[in-house]
Amino acid sequence: MFDSIRVRWKIWRVSETLGPQRKEAMESLGELGDERSFGVLIKLLGHRNNGLRQWAAIALEKIGDERAVEPLINALGDKDLYVRQQAAEALGEIGDARAVGPLIKALGDENDYVASGAASALGKIGDTRAVEPLIKAMKDGLIRAKKRRDSRLFFSAVEALAKMGKPAIAPLIKALGDEDKDIRYWASSAFERMGAQILPHLHEYALKHPGDQEEVRKVIEKIADKTYRPSGVREVSERPKDVTIERMLRGMASDVRQPKMVRA
C-alpha cells in the first residue's frame, strides 16, 4: 500500500512541479523503477519541454528496462542535442544490440557531445559491428579536434575501441600504418589501454599475419613496458620483480620476430 502511495506521489511531483523540484522528482522516479513510473517516463520522453525529455532519458537509463530501447532510439533524432546525447548514453547502459545500428549512425551527428555519447555507448555494448565505424569515428574525431579544438569524439572512439578488445586488433593494426602520425599514435594508445590481457590475442594475430609482425612486435613491447615499467622508472633493474611474466612478454615479442614461428 505504502509503495503504491509513494509511486503516485512521485508521479504527481513530476506533473505538478517545476524547476529543480521536477528534476529531483524525475530522478526519484528512475530510482524507484516501478511499472507505473516507467510508463510516465516513456510519455515524458515525448514532452514538448526539452529539459523534461532529457531527464526522462536519464531516469530511463537508471531503470535499465529494455522496453525503453525503441523510444530511446527514436530520441536519437530529437531536435535537442542534450536529449540526443542522453538517449545515446542511456542506450549504452541498457546494452541492447538493437541500438547498435542507430548508434553507429549517431557517430556522424554534427554535435560532438552526441557523437561522443554514441561512441561511448557502442564501447559499452561491445558489438563487433561497431569496430570499423569506430575506427572511422576516431579519424573523423581527430579532424574535428583540429578544426574545433574539441577532442571528445576522438577520445571516446579510442576508449570504445580499447573496450572492444580482440575484434578491434586488425583495424587498429591497419591504423598503425596510417599516414597521419596522430592516428598512428592513438591506435597504439588504444592497444595500451587494452592492457596485458590483449597480449595472447596479439601474438596469435601476428602468427597468422606475417606482414604485420613488425607492428605487432612494437605494440607487444610497448604494452609490456607500460605494464611492467611504471611511470618514472628509467632503469630495468627498478622494474617489479616478476621475472616469469617479464620473460613471457619478452618471449612473445621474440616469437613474433622469428619467421619460423609463423604458421601457414
Residue pairs with C-beta under 8 A, 6 or more apart in sequence:
3 34
6 32
7 32
7 34
7 36
7 37
8 36
10 25
10 28
10 29
10 32
10 37
11 29
11 36
11 37
11 40
13 21
13 22
13 24
13 25
13 28
14 22
14 25
14 26
14 29
14 40
14 44
17 25
22 52
22 55
23 51
23 55
26 41
26 44
26 52
26 55
26 56
26 58
26 59
27 55
27 58
27 59
27 62
29 37
29 40
29 41
29 59
30 37
30 41
30 58
30 59
30 60
30 61
30 62
30 63
31 62
33 62
33 63
33 65
37 59
37 63
38 60
38 63
38 65
38 67
38 68
41 56
41 59
41 60
41 63
41 68
42 56
42 60
42 67
42 68
42 71
44 52
44 53
44 55
44 56
45 53
45 56
45 57
45 60
45 71
45 72
45 75
46 53
46 71
47 53
47 56
50 80
50 82
50 83
53 75
53 78
53 80
53 83
54 80
54 82
54 83
54 86
57 72
57 75
57 83
57 86
57 87
57 89
57 90
58 86
58 90
60 68
60 71
60 72
60 90
61 86
61 89
61 90
61 93
61 94
64 93
64 94
65 94
66 94
66 96
68 90
68 94
69 91
69 94
69 96
69 98
69 99
70 98
72 87
72 90
72 91
72 94
72 99
73 87
73 91
73 98
73 99
73 102
75 83
75 84
75 86
75 87
76 84
76 87
76 88
76 91
76 102
76 103
76 105
76 106
76 114
76 118
77 84
78 84
78 87
81 111
81 113
81 114
82 113
84 106
84 109
84 111
84 114
84 117
85 111
85 113
85 114
85 116
85 117
86 117
88 103
88 106
88 114
88 117
88 118
88 120
88 121
89 117
89 120
89 121
91 99
91 102
91 103
91 121
91 125
92 99
92 103
92 117
92 120
92 121
92 122
92 123
92 124
92 125
93 121
93 124
95 124
95 125
96 125
97 125
97 127
99 121
99 125
100 122
100 125
100 127
100 129
100 130
101 129
103 118
103 121
103 122
103 125
103 130
104 118
104 122
104 129
104 130
104 133
106 114
106 115
106 117
106 118
107 115
107 118
107 119
107 122
107 133
107 134
107 136
107 137
107 140
107 153
107 157
108 115
108 140
109 115
109 118
112 144
112 148
112 150
112 152
112 153
113 152
115 137
115 141
115 153
115 156
116 141
116 152
116 153
116 155
116 156
117 156
119 134
119 137
119 141
119 153
119 156
119 157
119 159
119 160
120 156
120 159
120 160
122 130
122 133
122 134
122 160
123 130
123 134
123 156
123 159
123 160
123 161
123 162
123 163
123 164
124 163
126 163
126 164
128 164
128 167
130 160
130 164
131 161
131 164
131 167
131 168
131 171
132 171
134 157
134 160
134 161
134 164
134 168
135 157
135 161
135 168
135 171
135 172
135 175
137 153
137 156
137 157
138 154
138 157
138 158
138 161
138 175
138 183
138 186
138 187
139 175
139 178
139 180
139 183
140 153
141 151
141 152
141 153
141 154
141 155
141 156
141 157
142 151
142 154
142 180
142 182
142 183
142 186
144 150
144 151
144 153
144 154
145 151
145 153
145 154
154 186
158 186
158 189
158 190
158 193
159 193
161 168
161 171
161 172
161 190
162 168
162 190
162 191
162 193
162 194
165 194
165 197
165 198
165 201
166 198
166 201
168 190
169 198
169 201
169 202
169 205
170 205
170 209
172 187
172 190
172 191
173 187
173 205
173 209
173 212
173 215
173 216
173 219
175 183
175 184
175 187
176 184
176 187
176 188
176 215
176 218
176 219
177 184
177 215
178 184
178 187
188 218
188 219
188 222
191 198
191 202
191 219
191 222
191 223
192 222
192 223
192 226
194 223
195 223
195 227
196 223
196 224
196 227
196 249
198 223
199 220
199 223
199 224
199 249
199 252
200 252
202 216
202 219
202 220
202 223
202 252
203 216
203 220
203 252
203 255
203 256
205 212
205 216
206 212
206 213
206 216
206 217
206 220
206 255
206 256
207 255
207 256
207 261
207 262
207 263
208 263
209 216
210 259
210 262
213 256
213 257
213 262
216 256
217 253
217 256
217 257
220 249
220 252
220 253
220 256
221 249
221 250
221 253
223 249
224 246
224 249
224 250
224 253
227 249
228 239
228 240
228 242
228 245
228 246
228 249
229 236
229 239
230 239
230 240
233 239
239 246
255 261
